[in-house]
Amino acid sequence: MTKLKVYKRVCLFFLLGVGTAIASHAQTFTTLVNFHGTNGANPQASLVQGIDGDLYGTTGSGGDNGNGTVFKVTPSGTLTALSFCPQANCGDGARLLGGLVQTTEENFYGTTFCWR
């Protein structure tokens, strides 16, 4: 292949990419929830959409005793947060930094960062 043919192909792919970007519609983002500490803080993992259509996730801190939360957000923005390890010095883990997975039995599983 000659250099001229390679150059033409590169230009064609470039123009195709620019044309596609121009024709694409802009995406809009809607904030569903703001975390403020008591309902969780520092969400870092990906959300998972449950079988029921709601979004589920974790926060690394906040909630009762600052150990993080497992939360559910409906598409309309209603938040339900469950504090993880709400008692002081609990031994089953804290600081949920990973995401959740849902089984076919509709149970959620996740991991914790540390234990006490």
LINKAQUI-V585029 format. One record per pair of residues at least 24 apart in sequence whose ideal C-beta (glycine too) atoms are under 10 Angstrom apart, sorted by the first residue. I is the first residue (numbers start at 1). J is the second residue. If there is no record, write none. Layout:
# LINKAQUI-V585029
{{I:J} {I:J}}
This chain:
# LINKAQUI-V585029
{{30:75} {30:77} {31:77} {32:73} {32:74} {32:75} {32:76} {32:77} {32:78} {32:79} {33:57} {33:71} {33:73} {33:74} {33:77} {33:78} {33:79} {33:81} {34:77} {34:79} {35:59} {35:61} {35:62} {35:63} {35:69} {35:71} {35:79} {35:81} {36:62} {37:61} {37:62} {37:63} {37:66} {38:62} {38:63} {38:64} {38:69} {38:81} {38:83} {39:63} {39:69} {39:71} {39:79} {39:80} {39:81} {39:83} {40:68} {40:69} {40:70} {40:71} {40:79} {40:81} {40:82} {40:83} {40:84} {40:96} {41:66} {41:68} {41:69} {42:68} {42:95} {42:96} {42:97} {43:68} {43:69} {43:71} {43:96} {43:97} {43:99} {44:96} {44:97} {44:98} {44:99} {45:96} {45:97} {45:98} {45:99} {45:100} {45:110} {45:111} {46:98} {46:99} {46:100} {47:71} {47:73} {47:99} {47:100} {48:99} {48:100} {48:101} {48:102} {48:108} {48:110} {49:75} {49:102} {50:100} {50:102} {50:106} {50:108} {51:102} {51:103} {51:104} {51:105} {51:106} {52:102} {52:106} {54:78} {54:80} {55:79} {56:80} {56:99} {56:100} {56:101} {56:102} {56:108} {56:110} {57:81} {57:96} {57:99} {57:100} {57:110} {58:84} {58:95} {58:96} {58:97} {58:98} {58:99} {58:100} {58:108} {58:110} {58:111} {58:112} {59:83} {59:84} {59:95} {59:96} {59:97} {60:84} {60:94} {60:95} {60:96} {60:97} {60:98} {60:112} {60:113} {61:94} {61:95} {61:96} {61:97} {63:96} {64:88} {65:89} {65:90} {65:94} {66:94} {66:95} {67:93} {67:94} {67:95} {67:96} {67:112} {67:113} {67:114} {67:116} {68:93} {68:94} {68:95} {68:96} {68:97} {68:112} {68:113} {69:96} {70:96} {70:100} {70:108} {70:110} {71:100} {72:108} {84:110} {84:112} {85:112} {85:115} {85:116} {88:116} {89:116} {90:115} {90:116} {91:115} {91:116} {92:116}}
